[in-house]
Amino acid sequence: MRHHWPTPVLTLACLAGLGLAGWLFAQSQPWLFSAGLALAAAAPLGFLLMGGHNQEVQGHPVLVSVLLGLGCVFTLVGVQRFGDTFRWVTGLALLLLAGWMLYQRYYLRQPHD
């Protein structure tokens, strides 16, 4: 039996990530942090909004994972370039990546009712 709570949880996490990315952008922080977090949050959110969670997934949605990973790389480069002040942004991007991987592993692979 499919539980439907993972989709809203991932959606809320992605919306929170986009909100934080917007806040970083409004604070005039280096663009790598806001762009990286926005990309990491927007990739799975776009998948969910396009209805990919309602379809039977054949294989791994690679593009979502690639874009999310690229967002993580942006934040890592930002930490390398601008210092450890915004290391928490990388942590959030990596949490989104882990959440996406768990979501696609345990939720998308279950058969539809």
N, C-alpha and C positions, 0 to 999 in steps of 0.2 A: 504494500500500500504506500502510495506517495504521500509525503507530508508536504504541504504547501508553504510552510513557514520559511524555508531557506531563501525563496525568491524575494519576499519583502525585506528580509534581513540584509541580503546582499544589495538590494536597491537602496535601502537607507544608508548603508555604509558608503556606497558610491556617491550618493547625494551629499553626505557629510564631507567626503573627500573633495568634491567639487566646490562646496562652500568654503572649505579651508584654502583651496587653491585660489579662489576669488579673493579671500581675505589677504592672502600673501601678495597677490597682485596689487590689491588696493593699498597695501602697506609699502609699495615700491621696493619689494625685496628682489634679489636677483631672479631673473626670468626662469632659470633652470628649475628652481623649486616649484614655482606656481605651474609652469608648463608640464613638468614631470608628474606632479600630483594630479593635475587635471587630466592628463593622458591616462594615467593609471586608473583613475576613477571613471573616465568617460568610456573606455573600451568595454568593460563588462556591462555598464549601464546601457550603452548602445545596443548590445546584444539582447539585453532583457527588454528594452523598449521596442525592438524590432520583432519581438515575439519568438526569439530563438529558444526560449525555455519551454514553449508549448509544443515544440516539434520533437520528433524522435531524432536524436543526434547520432549521426554515423561518424564515429571518430571524434577527435579532439577539435574544438573550434580554434584553430591555430592562430588566426589573425588576432583574435581577442587576446590571447596569451602573448603574442609578439608585441602588440601595442602596449599592453600592461607592463611587460618587461622593459620596453623602451622607456616608459615613464619612470620606472625604477632606476634605470641607468642615468637618466637626466638628473635625478635627485642625487645619485651617487657622485656624478661629475660636479654638481653644485657643491657638495660637501668637500670634495677634493680641492676645488678651486677657491671657495670662499670660507672654509673653516667649518668647525664642528657645531656652530651655533644652531644650524638647522638640521642636525642629524635626525631629529624627531620626524621630519618630513619624509626622510628615507624609510624610517621605521613604519610610518603610516602607509607608504606606497607598498612596502613589502608585506604588510598585513593585508592589504587589498589583494595582492598577488596570491598570498596563501589562502585567503577566503575564496578567491576565484577557483583556485585549484581544488579545494575541498568541495566547492559547489559543483563543479563540472564532474568531479570524480564520484561523488556520492548522490547527487541529485539528478543530473542530466542522464546518467547511465541507467537509471531505473526505468522499467517499462511503464508506458502510459496506461492509465486506467481506461 
